Amino acid sequence: MGEITIRAIRDISVDIKENSFVSIMGPSGSGKSTLMHILGCLDKPDEGEFSIKGRSVHDLTDDELASIRNNLIGFVFQTFNLIPRMNALHNVELPLLYRGEKQQVRREKSIKSLEIVGLGHRIHHNPNELSGGERQRVAIARAMVTDPSIIIADEPTGNLDSKTGEEILVLFDKLHKNNKTIIMVTHQREVAEIASEILHLKDGQIIDREIISN
């Protein structure tokens, strides 16, 4: 910021194994969002090196980064990020549309994805006709529809009541058991503990890497 350098994260060295389930915890301002954006290829680090599946992102163009996100990574956000004027089916179809899939293929894959999250009967409902939990399920279906190997979730239960939040965590556990790598940002200990390990961040650094026995 001007002449002042603010290091959102620093001195981080971490290897996230394929098919693992990792939670990232820390107080506000600890660097959780910045680390998530780098892991999701939404941002590049100003210094250091980040590789995904053995490929360094340092010299990749914006189009190449977008291709990695579309093919390897599914995102789930706290605020769902659904398009209000589109029904559940069309919201889930979007990543496939960007990929250039044919309409019939998009429809079949999207319906299957919605059925997996228990919303096969709600495909024609717009977001304002769905509960918070149903909206998050749509968001998860959208993240799954391209069959990514990595799913990154930012406070996925943050806007949900405890019962609905537990149901969403069950979905993430099923995805992990289907060989997905899950990276979840949360400030809630009880949510983080569904993972097999927790990265604790403070002041932009990993201060602890905790293994969870589930």
BELURPE-V153022 format. One record per backbone hydrogen bond with DSSP energy under -1.0 kcal/mol. NH is the residue of the N-H (numbers start at 1). CO is the residue of the C=O. If there is no record, write none. Layout:
nh=NH co=CO
nh=NH co=CO
This chain:
nh=4 co=1
nh=10 co=204
nh=20 co=17
nh=22 co=182
nh=23 co=197
nh=24 co=184
nh=25 co=199
nh=30 co=27
nh=35 co=31
nh=36 co=32
nh=37 co=33
nh=38 co=34
nh=39 co=35
nh=40 co=36
nh=41 co=38
nh=42 co=37
nh=43 co=37
nh=52 co=55
nh=55 co=52
nh=57 co=50
nh=60 co=57
nh=65 co=61
nh=66 co=62
nh=67 co=63
nh=68 co=64
nh=69 co=65
nh=70 co=66
nh=71 co=67
nh=72 co=68
nh=74 co=150
nh=76 co=152
nh=80 co=77
nh=81 co=79
nh=86 co=83
nh=88 co=125
nh=89 co=123
nh=91 co=87
nh=92 co=88
nh=93 co=89
nh=97 co=93
nh=98 co=94
nh=99 co=95
nh=101 co=96
nh=106 co=102
nh=107 co=103
nh=108 co=104
nh=109 co=105
nh=110 co=106
nh=111 co=107
nh=112 co=108
nh=113 co=109
nh=114 co=110
nh=115 co=111
nh=116 co=112
nh=117 co=113
nh=118 co=115
nh=119 co=114
nh=122 co=119
nh=125 co=122
nh=129 co=126
nh=130 co=127
nh=135 co=131
nh=136 co=132
nh=137 co=133
nh=138 co=134
nh=139 co=135
nh=140 co=136
nh=141 co=137
nh=142 co=138
nh=143 co=139
nh=144 co=140
nh=145 co=141
nh=147 co=144
nh=150 co=72
nh=151 co=181
nh=152 co=74
nh=153 co=183
nh=154 co=76
nh=155 co=185
nh=158 co=155
nh=160 co=157
nh=165 co=161
nh=166 co=162
nh=167 co=163
nh=168 co=164
nh=169 co=165
nh=170 co=166
nh=171 co=167
nh=172 co=168
nh=173 co=169
nh=174 co=170
nh=175 co=171
nh=176 co=172
nh=177 co=173
nh=179 co=176
nh=180 co=175
nh=181 co=149
nh=182 co=20
nh=183 co=151
nh=184 co=22
nh=185 co=153
nh=186 co=24
nh=192 co=188
nh=193 co=189
nh=194 co=191
nh=195 co=192
nh=196 co=21
nh=197 co=21
nh=198 co=210
nh=199 co=23
nh=200 co=208
nh=201 co=25
nh=202 co=205
nh=204 co=30
nh=205 co=202
nh=207 co=200
nh=208 co=200
nh=210 co=198
nh=212 co=196
